[in-house]
């Protein structure tokens, strides 16, 4: 596992290790999974990949609200495939939730869009207010409610979804899965800068390069294609 903040050289080290160890890279970046967002998410170019296979990049429509549950399922399939072929999987990215979920082998309560439950809860937020739903969550899962801000609509709704669909609270689910042994024993390499000012300067240069490469046009293209401004993909920094 190679992890760390932006612009610390994760991509370059991942490629170098893959070449040295006979490996393939599995991305652990919650935004690089989306298609048509290569510039804004700093997705490696073919030249930067240097012939090393990279997986879990540009595989999701930006209109979709991708989840850690889907990531763990799909990325684990790639890790297992790489291992079966006698290669070394190298997990590279800055999304700690994705890295931990994959390495631990966590399971997640599946959301069933066809059930209509999320839409019903969202409608209740509009008609009754979010505080009513938070109070309902406090009754069934006081520990999770205490951790959530009263304005955190997304997580409050998610916690109620899990309760209504499975009969198990998120707190119970997390406690049970955390007790399981990890699926993979990973060597973790965390990259950073001795002087954070160097990292900020490097990120500043990266933004300039993104703009020169067509970042504005990329975003305009996403909006013109119908990608909603408020969807998960468009929350990328």
C-alpha positions as CSV (number, residue, x, y, z in Angstrom):
1,X,0.0,0.0,0.0
2,X,1.3,3.4,-1.0
3,X,-0.7,6.3,0.6
4,X,-0.4,9.9,1.5
5,X,-1.6,13.4,0.6
6,X,-1.7,14.8,-3.0
7,X,1.4,15.5,-5.0
8,X,3.7,13.4,-2.8
9,X,4.8,11.0,-5.6
10,X,2.5,8.1,-5.0
11,X,2.0,7.4,-8.7
12,X,5.7,7.4,-9.5
13,X,6.6,5.1,-6.5
14,X,3.8,2.7,-7.4
15,X,5.1,2.4,-11.0
16,X,8.7,1.9,-9.8
17,X,7.7,-0.8,-7.3
18,X,5.5,-2.5,-9.9
19,X,8.4,-2.6,-12.3
20,X,10.8,-3.9,-9.6
21,X,8.4,-6.5,-8.1
22,X,6.5,-7.6,-11.2
23,X,3.3,-6.0,-10.0
24,X,0.2,-4.2,-11.1
25,X,-1.4,-1.1,-9.6
26,X,-4.8,-1.0,-8.0
27,X,-6.0,2.6,-7.5
28,X,-7.5,3.6,-4.1
29,X,-8.7,7.0,-5.1
30,X,-12.4,7.8,-4.6
31,X,-12.4,10.3,-7.5
32,X,-10.1,8.6,-10.1
33,X,-12.8,5.8,-10.4
34,X,-15.0,8.2,-12.4
35,X,-14.8,8.5,-16.1
36,X,-14.2,11.8,-18.0
37,X,-12.4,13.4,-15.0
38,X,-8.8,12.5,-15.8
39,X,-7.4,16.1,-15.5
40,X,-9.2,17.2,-12.3
41,X,-8.4,14.0,-10.5
42,X,-4.8,13.8,-11.6
43,X,-5.3,10.4,-13.1
44,X,-1.9,9.0,-14.4
45,X,-1.3,9.5,-18.1
46,X,-0.2,6.5,-20.2
47,X,3.3,7.9,-20.1
48,X,3.3,8.0,-16.3
49,X,2.0,4.5,-16.1
50,X,5.0,3.3,-18.2
51,X,3.4,0.1,-19.3
52,X,2.4,-1.0,-15.8
53,X,-1.3,-2.2,-15.7
54,X,-3.5,0.1,-13.6
55,X,-6.9,-0.9,-12.4
56,X,-10.0,0.8,-10.8
57,X,-9.5,4.1,-12.8
58,X,-12.1,5.6,-15.0
59,X,-14.6,2.7,-14.5
60,X,-17.7,4.5,-13.1
61,X,-20.1,7.0,-14.8
62,X,-19.8,10.3,-13.0
63,X,-23.6,10.5,-12.6
64,X,-23.4,7.5,-10.2
65,X,-22.9,7.9,-6.5
66,X,-20.1,5.4,-6.0
67,X,-19.7,3.8,-2.6
68,X,-16.9,2.2,-0.5
69,X,-18.9,-1.0,-0.5
70,X,-18.8,-1.2,-4.3
71,X,-15.1,-0.3,-4.3
72,X,-14.1,-3.0,-1.9
73,X,-16.0,-5.6,-3.9
74,X,-14.6,-4.6,-7.3
75,X,-11.1,-3.8,-6.2
76,X,-10.8,-7.0,-4.2
77,X,-11.7,-8.9,-7.4
78,X,-8.7,-7.3,-9.1
79,X,-6.4,-8.0,-6.2
80,X,-7.4,-11.6,-6.2
81,X,-6.9,-11.8,-10.0
82,X,-3.4,-10.3,-9.8
83,X,-2.5,-12.8,-7.0
84,X,-3.8,-15.7,-9.0
85,X,-1.5,-14.7,-11.9
86,X,1.5,-14.7,-9.6
87,X,1.9,-10.9,-9.6
88,X,2.2,-8.4,-6.8
89,X,-0.8,-6.1,-6.2
90,X,0.2,-2.6,-5.3
91,X,-2.6,-0.4,-3.8
92,X,-2.0,3.3,-4.5
93,X,-4.1,6.2,-3.4
94,X,-5.1,8.7,-0.9
95,X,-8.6,7.5,0.2
96,X,-8.0,5.9,3.5
97,X,-11.5,4.5,3.8
98,X,-11.0,2.6,0.6
99,X,-7.6,1.3,1.6
100,X,-8.8,0.2,5.1
101,X,-12.0,-1.4,3.7
102,X,-10.1,-3.5,1.1
103,X,-7.2,-4.6,3.4
104,X,-9.5,-5.4,6.3
105,X,-12.0,-7.2,4.0
106,X,-14.9,-5.3,5.5
107,X,-18.4,-6.0,4.5
108,X,-21.0,-3.3,4.1
109,X,-24.8,-3.2,4.2
110,X,-26.0,-3.2,0.6
111,X,-28.2,-0.3,-0.4
112,X,-31.1,-1.4,-2.6
113,X,-32.1,1.6,-4.8
114,X,-35.2,-0.2,-6.0
115,X,-36.6,-0.3,-2.4
116,X,-37.4,3.4,-2.5
117,X,-36.4,3.8,1.1
118,X,-33.8,6.5,0.5
119,X,-36.3,8.6,-1.5
120,X,-38.8,8.2,1.3
121,X,-36.4,9.3,3.9
122,X,-35.3,12.3,1.8
123,X,-38.9,13.2,1.3
124,X,-39.4,13.2,5.1
125,X,-36.4,15.5,5.5
126,X,-38.2,18.0,3.2
127,X,-41.6,17.7,4.9
128,X,-40.6,17.1,8.6
129,X,-37.0,18.4,8.9
130,X,-33.7,16.6,9.4
131,X,-34.0,16.9,13.2
132,X,-36.9,14.5,13.3
133,X,-34.9,11.9,11.5
134,X,-31.9,12.5,13.8
135,X,-34.1,11.9,16.8
136,X,-35.4,8.7,15.3
137,X,-31.8,7.6,14.8
138,X,-31.0,8.5,18.4
139,X,-33.7,6.1,19.5
140,X,-32.3,3.1,17.6
141,X,-28.6,3.9,17.5
142,X,-27.7,6.5,20.1
143,X,-23.9,6.0,19.6
144,X,-24.0,6.8,15.9
145,X,-26.4,9.7,16.4
146,X,-24.0,11.2,19.0
147,X,-21.2,11.1,16.4
148,X,-23.2,12.9,13.7
149,X,-23.8,16.6,13.2
150,X,-27.5,17.6,13.1
151,X,-26.9,18.9,9.5
152,X,-25.2,15.7,8.2
153,X,-28.2,14.6,6.1
154,X,-26.3,12.0,4.1
155,X,-25.0,10.0,7.0
156,X,-28.2,10.3,9.1
157,X,-30.2,8.9,6.2
158,X,-27.6,6.2,5.6
159,X,-27.7,5.1,9.2
160,X,-31.5,4.8,9.1
161,X,-31.4,2.9,5.8
162,X,-29.1,0.3,7.4
163,X,-31.4,-0.1,10.4
164,X,-34.6,-0.3,8.4
165,X,-33.2,-2.7,5.7
166,X,-31.1,-5.0,7.9
167,X,-32.5,-4.7,11.5
168,X,-28.9,-4.1,12.6
169,X,-27.5,-0.6,13.5
170,X,-24.4,0.7,11.8
171,X,-22.7,0.8,15.2
172,X,-23.4,-2.9,15.7
173,X,-22.3,-3.7,12.1
174,X,-19.0,-1.7,12.5
175,X,-18.2,-3.4,15.8
176,X,-18.8,-6.9,14.4
177,X,-16.7,-6.4,11.2
178,X,-13.9,-4.6,13.1
179,X,-13.4,-7.7,15.2
180,X,-12.7,-9.9,12.1
181,X,-9.0,-10.5,11.2
182,X,-7.8,-8.5,8.1
183,X,-8.1,-10.1,4.7
184,X,-4.6,-8.9,3.6
185,X,-1.4,-8.2,5.5
186,X,-0.2,-5.1,3.8
187,X,3.2,-3.4,3.9
188,X,2.2,0.3,4.1
189,X,4.3,3.1,2.8
190,X,3.1,6.6,3.7
191,X,4.6,9.5,1.8
192,X,4.8,13.1,3.0
193,X,7.1,16.1,3.0
194,X,9.5,17.1,5.8
195,X,8.4,20.6,5.2
196,X,4.7,21.0,4.4
197,X,5.3,24.2,2.6
198,X,7.1,22.2,-0.1
199,X,3.9,20.1,-0.5
200,X,1.7,23.2,-0.8
201,X,4.0,24.6,-3.5
202,X,3.9,21.3,-5.4
203,X,0.1,21.3,-5.2
204,X,0.0,24.9,-6.4
205,X,2.1,23.9,-9.5
206,X,-0.2,20.9,-10.1
207,X,-3.3,23.2,-10.2
208,X,-1.5,25.4,-12.7
209,X,-0.7,22.3,-14.8
210,X,-4.4,21.1,-14.6
211,X,-5.7,24.5,-15.9
212,X,-3.2,24.5,-18.7
213,X,-4.2,21.0,-19.6
214,X,-7.9,21.9,-19.9
215,X,-9.5,21.5,-16.5
216,X,-12.1,24.2,-17.1
217,X,-13.1,22.5,-20.4
218,X,-13.3,19.1,-18.7
219,X,-15.7,20.5,-16.1
220,X,-17.8,22.3,-18.7
221,X,-18.0,19.0,-20.6
222,X,-19.2,17.1,-17.6
223,X,-21.9,19.7,-16.9
224,X,-23.0,19.9,-20.6
225,X,-23.3,16.1,-20.6
226,X,-25.9,16.2,-17.8
227,X,-23.7,15.4,-14.8
228,X,-25.6,17.1,-11.8
229,X,-23.6,19.8,-10.0
230,X,-24.4,18.2,-6.6
231,X,-23.5,14.6,-7.4
232,X,-20.6,12.9,-5.6
233,X,-18.2,13.1,-8.5
234,X,-18.6,16.9,-8.7
235,X,-17.6,17.2,-5.0
236,X,-13.9,16.5,-5.9
237,X,-11.6,19.2,-4.6
